[in-house]
Amino acid sequence: MKVDVYFYPHGGSAALNDKNVVVLDVLRATSTIVTALSHGAIEVIPVLEPVEAVDLLRGIGSTDCVTGGERKGYKIEGFDFGNSPLEYTEDSISGKKVILTTTNGTKAIKWVQGAAEVLIGSYLNVSAIADYLREDQRDTVIVCSGREGNFSLEDLACAGKITALLKEAIPSLEMSDAAQTACWISERADQTGLEKFIGETEHGRYLKEIGMASDIKACSALDQHPILPHYRNGKIYIGERQ
């Protein structure tokens, strides 16, 4: 088994077609998705643009569906929720479908949709992701969503955490140079303290500036939601539904 890490989506995605892919957007999209599903959302439907979310909502109906998303970190006007995992409580979204659009995360998810298997990862479910990959043994690419075309330390550190967990379980694991780099970043995050490390990243500092520092703690809660979200046929859900 070999693990590679993409610092951010780049080039074509055809190379992923026969691989497992884990998408990460620690601050905040994949953390929000994991939280929403753990709190009872039926599924999360990622879309690229707000207008797509509105059109889809009209088709499904507001009784069974809510909209969530952000631009520049702020909730999109007219949407039910933003992109904070703290908003997606059991009372607010249990039994609902969530249509989500974010600046980086949902774009990365759509970009990898041709992969053999797409999993949604975060610190909140990092061990569940690693356990699945260890049992499956398929070559894996961890795709960091990054931030507007650049890599982000928080995503890279989470990719390294997954890789390190796999290396502990599979001593013969092959790692690309990028995967090894991610492991080194993860070690630094562990030494610093995860919440502090994430808070000192570029995106972490930005969230503090716009009054969303509490999201950093929420996105740093290691293994708080040990679920395994799959992305298939345009939808993210828990389990093996086809």
Secondary structure, 3 states (H helix, E strand, C coil): CEEEEECCCCCCCHHHCCCEEEEECCCCHHHHHHHHHHCCCCEEEECCCHHHHHHHHHHHCCCCEEEEEEECCEECCCCCECCCHHHCCHHHHCCCEEEEECCCHHHHHHHCCCCCEEEEECHHHHHHHHHHHHHHCCCEEEEECCECCECCHHHHHHHHHHHHHHHHHCCCCEECHHHHHHHHHHHHHHHHCHHHHHHCCHHHHHHHHCCCCHHHHHHCCCCCCCCCEEEECCEEEECCCC
